Amino acid sequence: GKNVVNLTGQTFLFQLVALARGAVCAVGNDTGPVHMIAPTGCPTLALYPGFSNPARHAPLGVRVKTIQKNTMADISIDHVNGTVVTLAGKGHMIVTGLCSLH
């Protein structure tokens, strides 16, 4: 959408914390950037394939939600959008290296 800023491959790790503080929400798969963003207080949605364990390895933060399906391709855009709206409302968000979502 027009309010999504996709910064995949355009930032350095040390910039993520500053970007997260100004974002409405961050969405990404279970990688280092999501784990760096969540403790800032930025609402964070972490996406997990079936072999991961979000109950054990979810990012630490008070405003974190996870979605897990068998494969990343099984996670629908509608599910992500609905969770983001529930988590953070509407506004700009950070996308941190999502795997392909169909």
Summary of the structure (lengths in Angstrom):
residues: 102
radius of gyration: 12.3
end to end distance: 14.8
largest distance: 34.2
contacts: 305
relative contact order: 0.27
helix: 37%
strand: 21%
